[in-house]
Amino acid sequence: MVAYVPVPWVSPLLYGVVLVGGLYSAAAGLGDGPGPAAWRTAGFVAVIGALFVLEALGRRRPDARAALLLARCTLIGAVVVLDASGLSQVLVVLVPFTAYFAFGRTTALALAALCLAGLLTTYLVTAPGWYREQEYVADLLMLFVGLVLAISMAAVAAGEQRARLDLEAYAARVAELSAATERNRLARDIHDSLGHHLTAMSVQLEMASEFQSLDPDAARRALEEARRSVRLALGDVRQSVRALRDEATRPALSAALAALAQDGAAGPRVTVEVSGDEEGYGVAESTALHRAAQEAVTNACRHARASRVTVVVRLAGSAARLEVTDDGRGFAPEAAAAGFGLLGMRERVHLVAGSVDVESSPGAGTRVTVTVPRGTTAKSSVDGQAVT
């Protein structure tokens, strides 16, 4: 059970009021009690001081709830006995009040009932016919009202603390989910952008190495393509940094896809065709289409050993459709383990309420189809990353 913290000023305030009232009553000779007045007053002051010390100890040792409650009950009982003014009876309400924070409502109500029963028993033993005396009846009613108010105040304070703790836990959970979402986004961006360019560079450099002596012109063209991939990778990195600093611009989707095209001098020949109006497609939708095309082309270069890759994008009024087909060796989608690239593609497309379909079979090439609805996030980026 969570132990809540009592309202810090209530108990010291009542102790101070009772102390002032008791000292005034002793100085004016208004009360009468057991034993010599001087010793009784000294004991009264000492016990009130012990209650102040107990409050300070309670703030330092909140785990000693039962011992603190027992000590508080004992000291309050001693104050009631030593105080001739009778004002100290108000401290009784602190018993269920503090118990509410430490042990909950049930314990507080039980202690409140015990306090009422204790006063009633005292009246029955020491004041026969008390129920016909207005003073006794008023004291009993005032104690009842005080206990009700004390428990109500404790319930409100504990409820406020409970709501604050829930809000803090919710905020921590939101922060954790936000951090996880951001990590996943960065992982997708690193894989989709740098992974694509590094794969292209690897293929181009391998071809340059293989054709260095056999076909110097082909090797030179492969090195030029590798340099081009380096420039594109650097551009992607700069664009990602600008996006993280909220300085991102949004290049046209057609221009971003055009960068995927290559003439086949090094690696497969990649052709790109884009038709339709980009208006109404937000940054997130454009990014999803661009990254999906990148990933499909990268897979065709890295795994499919394709000689030709075709990228076709149709931007219609209600949805955009991307198709990437290659003439590579293909695979069996139901038997293949999903890699991080395909997983990231599906995650990114699903963020904009789109769908991904992969059709392939051994020896028959591969077709990746991505459909993204128009206008789901046209004014804000779910992904937070501009198209590069």
C-alpha positions, 0 to 999 in steps of 0.5 A, spaced: 500 500 500 502 507 498 503 511 504 501 518 503 504 524 506 499 528 511 498 535 510 504 538 514 502 544 517 495 541 520 498 537 526 503 543 528 498 548 528 494 544 533 499 543 537 501 550 537 494 552 539 493 547 544 500 549 547 498 557 548 491 555 550 494 550 556 499 555 558 494 561 558 489 557 562 495 555 567 497 562 568 490 565 569 488 559 574 482 557 569 483 550 570 483 544 575 487 538 574 491 532 578 497 534 581 501 540 583 499 545 577 507 547 576 509 540 575 502 539 571 504 545 566 511 542 566 509 535 564 504 538 559 509 543 555 514 537 555 509 532 552 507 538 547 514 538 545 515 531 544 509 531 539 513 536 535 519 532 535 515 526 533 512 530 527 519 531 525 521 524 526 515 522 522 518 526 516 524 523 516 522 516 517 515 515 514 516 507 514 515 507 521 508 508 520 505 503 526 510 506 531 509 513 530 501 512 530 502 508 537 507 514 539 502 519 537 496 516 540 500 515 547 502 522 547 495 525 545 492 521 551 498 524 556 496 531 553 489 530 555 490 528 562 495 534 563 491 539 560 486 542 565 483 547 560 480 541 556 482 544 549 487 539 548 481 534 546 481 537 539 488 533 538 484 527 538 482 528 531 489 527 529 489 520 530 484 518 524 487 524 520 494 521 520 492 514 520 488 515 513 495 517 510 499 511 513 494 506 513 488 508 509 480 509 510 478 503 513 483 504 519 482 511 520 474 510 520 476 504 525 480 509 530 475 515 529 469 510 532 474 508 537 475 515 539 468 516 540 467 510 543 472 512 548 469 518 550 462 515 551 465 510 555 469 515 559 462 519 560 458 513 562 463 511 568 465 518 570 458 522 569 452 518 570 446 522 566 451 525 562 446 525 556 442 530 560 447 535 560 448 540 554 456 540 555 457 533 555 452 532 549 455 538 545 462 535 547 460 529 544 457 532 538 463 536 537 468 531 537 464 527 532 464 533 527 471 534 528 472 527 526 468 527 520 472 533 518 478 531 519 477 524 515 474 528 509 480 533 509 485 527 509 481 523 504 481 530 499 489 531 501 490 523 499 486 523 493 490 529 490 497 526 492 494 519 489 492 523 482 499 527 482 502 520 483 498 517 477 500 523 473 507 523 474 507 515 472 503 517 466 508 522 464 514 517 465 510 512 461 509 517 455 516 519 456 518 512 455 514 511 449 516 517 446 523 515 447 522 508 444 518 511 438 524 516 437 529 510 437 525 506 432 524 512 428 532 513 428 533 506 427 528 506 420 531 512 418 539 510 419 537 503 415 533 506 410 537 512 408 544 510 410 543 503 409 541 504 402 547 508 400 552 504 403 549 498 399 549 501 393 557 504 394 558 496 396 556 494 389 559 499 385 566 499 389 566 491 388 564 492 380 570 497 380 575 492 383 572 487 378 573 491 372 579 495 373 583 491 369 578 488 364 574 494 363 577 500 365 571 505 363 566 500 366 570 501 373 571 508 372 563 509 371 562 504 377 567 509 381 563 515 379 556 512 381 560 510 388 562 517 389 554 519 387 552 515 392 557 518 397 554 525 396 547 522 396 548 519 403 551 526 406 545 529 403 541 524 407 545 525 413 544 533 413 537 533 412 536 528 418 540 533 422 536 539 420 529 535 421 532 534 428 533 541 429 526 543 426 529 546 420 527 541 415 525 543 408 520 538 404 523 536 397 518 534 392 517 526 392 518 526 385 525 529 386 527 524 391 525 518 387 529 521 381 535 520 385 534 512 385 535 512 378 541 509 375 543 507 368 546 500 370 553 502 369 554 499 376 549 495 378 542 494 376 538 499 371 533 503 375 528 507 372 523 511 376 516 514 373 512 518 377 505 521 375 499 525 379 499 531 383 503 531 390 498 536 393 495 533 399 500 528 401 504 530 407 511 529 409 509 523 413 506 520 407 511 522 402 517 519 407 513 513 407 513 512 399 520 514 398 523 510 404 519 504 401 522 505 394 529 506 397 528 499 401 525 495 395 531 498 390 536 496 396 533 489 396 534 488 389 541 490 389 543 487 395 539 480 395 535 479 388 541 480 383 537 484 379 539 487 372 533 491 372 528 495 377 522 499 375 519 504 380 512 507 379 508 511 383 501 513 381 499 519 386 491 519 385 486 523 389 484 518 394 491 514 395 498 513 392 500 507 389 508 505 389 510 499 385 517 496 385 518 490 381 525 487 379 527 481 375 531 478 380 532 471 383 526 472 387 524 468 394 518 465 397 515 470 402 512 465 406 518 462 408 523 468 408 524 471 415 522 478 415 528 482 415 529 489 419 528 493 412 521 490 411 519 491 418 521 498 418 517 499 411 511 496 414 512 500 420 513 507 417 507 505 412 502 503 417 504 510 421 500 513 415 494 508 415 497 505 409 499 497 407 505 493 404 504 487 399 510 483 397 509 478 391 515 474 389 517 467 387 523 463 386 526 465 379 520 470 378 522 476 381 519 481 386 514 486 386 513 490 392 506 494 392 505 500 397 498 504 398 498 510 402 491 514 403 491 521 401 491 527 406 491 523 413 497 527 415 498 532 410 499 538 415 503 534 420 509 529 420 507 523 424 514 520 423 517 527 424 522 526 418 522 530 412 523 527 405 530 526 403 
